[in-house]
Structure formats: structure tokens, C-alpha cells
Amino acid sequence: MVFRYGRLTRSGGLDPRALTFAVLDLETTGLDPKRGARVCEVAVVRMRGDGTVLDEYSTLVDPGVPIPNAELHGITDTWVKGAPSFAQIAGDLLACLDGAIVVGHKLDFEEGFLAAEFARLGTPLSGIPGLCTLVAARTHLDRYGYRLPHLHHLLTGRWPTAEHSALGDARSLAALLTELVGAAPQPLYWDGPPPSALPQLPRTRLIAPRAAGLRKGSEGWLATLTARLPLMADAPPPRRSGLDDYQAMLAHALADGRVVGEEAEQLALLAARAGLTQETARGVHGEFLLRARDRAEADGVVTAAELRELQRAAKNLAVGHLISDLEEAAAAERARRSGPLKGWRLLPVGEGEQLAEVMDYAVDHGAAVAVNVTKTVRLVIAAEGVETPKTAQARQRGVPVLTPEEARKLLTAEVERHQREEALVADDRAEEVAARIAAEQASDKGAEVPEWHGFWRPRELTAAEYRARFVDRFADEPEPVFTPSSASAAGAAARNSGGCAGVLVLFTALVGAADTVAGLVG
């Protein structure tokens, strides 16, 4: 057996919040590895039991055989073209599982495929600590509908995304485990073998992550594509050949300023062939936008039309921070033009520091500068003692002519008047009141009892009860086992049974009670 199964129990053990778990999901070409079915996608989410995600890993796997069941998971022969084989990713997968309790929903399914794949490599696995969340859910929750999507929705209030992709399902299961461990009505403990070191195989760091379940959403296709890729702690560099194709397709998709669904799917396929992760995809998207920005700034000026084009690209690429300075400058210019002196057209006459200062003040608050006396000029500001034909013409037309000092007083008064009018509806206590109400609402939410607590069993099922409800009724199904953490007769019984999701084995030694009946099924 690949796994030695433990359990989450209310009767004492290790605090699972401090333990490391490796949440595993596989997509396969069929249901039975003994009939030739192979792994075609694998994902692992490494996390602590408190919900802290430590690392993610995901890749398509070339199974070496045709894929007959693409309608179940969306993986076709085209998708796995150029993907690494299981032999090439075996070392990386073992590194992801090393030193952790491996978690799966009906973990015996993953167990059968791991046993077959590693046996082909001459590296049989055994004794890895395992937790089946199907067993845990049935043991503690009295609510039929134990499939992963239904349990995820019950415990988190959200339906999972990217279903039937290895990473999507692993993330859903990680969220489910976090809620079960952290928010159960009664404390749960880990009762099973501790994490242990696994065999080491050469690591290639070859990956072909699949971005599945794409949706445009509120942030756009490429933001979803990036989010569906694994967030790896140590991401390998993209493969150059695949990256060139991805960048070419990206340019094509953004040529008209928007990305459509078909283009997003094509980009997802090319992202897999380039080996992109969240980190490297964001880097590629950022480089793309920076090249476009360089072209816009080449003449020293970014026009309004160029800024709009950059903004569309930044929104599609989800890298708006790379042009935030341009947007802030444009916003400041718009605010200046809409300032309290908007509509004031001023004509400066002469030179001098005072004149320059008052004109700068006026322009900063929205005034425009004239060069001649026209009917739109509202004020002429002449340096002290300066008289020109322009000042004479202004007086003839009834346009005020003021010194810089007089003009500064007039303009300051106008700005202050405008600011007082804006403040008429303001209230200094507004932010304080809003923060207090938000805190009260958060307190109300915090006091709510999660709906799923209503399905919490008064006591966890005994082994006999579990067997009667979930095993004996389906006696013709394979019977996975729960393996006690200590060596005993129960361990011998476990070794004579099959995997995690349907069978029980004695765990008398594990629970330490003379009257404990045969062990837990998954």
C-alpha cells in the first residue's frame, strides 16, 4: 500500500493546524490503472492545516496512450502534446509530497494510480501518511452529498472553480480541509502516522500547467488564465520555443484591444507548452506592456490616444500597476484643468518673479494662459510699472488689469470660495461613522454560526457504524483501508485489505480503547 491512513478525530491527537499537508489530485485516462489507464494531469497544494498555502505544483502529463475520456476533464491529445511524461515529473512530484500528510478525496483512487506509475519506474512507494477527506466528511457530517463540489459549497459557501482540473480540484479540497480543521464545532486532531521523508528521484522541473475553466469575469480573460496557473514557490523558467508562440498569440489577441474566449483558450494551450506559472505569466505580460509603453514614450510624449491604448492592454493583461504613474499624471492634469479657476483665461504682461509665481498658481488651479487680449480674457496681470499696448487695449475693453500682488489676492479668494462651497456637504465625522458601522457589520457576520454546523454529527461515527452505512451497502466496490499508526494486529489486518474510500480495518491500537471496533473507511 502506498499510504498508511490516518484520520481526523475528536478524541485527541496532534493539532493538525501545525502539520504540513500535500493535497493531491490526479486526472487520468480511465478509472482503472490495472486496465492500462494512466495519469494525464497531476497537482499538489502544499499547505499547513491552518490554511496557509506553502506551494503549488501542477502539470499535464503525457500518458503515452490516447486519451479516450476528454469529455470528463477536458484534456485531449493536443493538450498533452509536448508535456512531460510521468517518469520526467516523478522526482518533482515526490519532492512535493515529501514530509507531508497526503490528502485526497477518495484517496484510494490516487493511490492506485501512484502505485502503478511508480511501479513502472521501479520505485514502489509505501508507508506515506494519508488522509481521505471523504472518510472525514462521512464520519463527522450527517449530510448526503459527499462529492467534493457539494462539500466545498457546504463548508465554504462557494461553488468550486475549474472543476475536473487537477489544480482546481486540489485547491477546492485545500479550502475544504482548511474550513473543516479551522472551523469545526469541536476540535479535530490528527490520529495517524507523522510526515516522513520519501525516496528521491532526479528532478527535471519540467512542467506544462493547464489553465482550465476560463471565464472572462470582472477582471478579464487573461487575469483568469493567470489565476488558474500554479503559484509555485520556485517557478522554473518558461520554455523558449513555447514562449515565443505565446507572445506572438498575445500580440495577435490584443491587436484589437480586447481578448475573446477563443483567443483565451488558445493562449491557455500555449501557456502550457511554454511551462508558464502565475509568476512567469505575470512577468511575460508585464514585459509585453512595457515594450508597448516604450514605443509610446519614444517621442517624449504619451498622447491621450496612446494612454487609452496602454490602459486597454494593461486591463487585459492585469498589469495596470506598470502604467499607474502615467495614469496618475493624466488624472492630475484632468484635476488641474477642472480646478476652481477653470474658465479663467489670464494674460500675463511683462516679466518678473512675482508675475511668474502668480501665473503658476493660477495654472495649477485650472486657469488658462492667453497671449493676446481677446473677448475670452478675464484678467490681465501686468508686472509692476509695466504699460504696453496690451494693457491699454484691455482697459479699453473693460478687462481688469492688476499687479501680481493684487491678482494673487483675487485668485486666492476665488479658490477659497470654491473650496468652501465644496465643503458645504462634507462632514468630518463621515469616515469615523463609516468605519464604526463596518465594524458592527463584521461583528454580526462573525457571530453567525456556519450553516454546515447544523449537519455536525453529535458524535463521530464508530468503525462499525461507518461500515454499515458506507461499506457493506457497496460490498462489491473496492475496499480501501485505514492503517493504524502503531504496529499491532490491527496493522496486520490493514495490510490484508485494500485502500481508503470504502473499507474499514481495526484501529484498536490507534484509539487505545479495548472496545474499539474495526477501523475507519474512506
Disulfide bonds with the S-S distance in Angstrom:
none
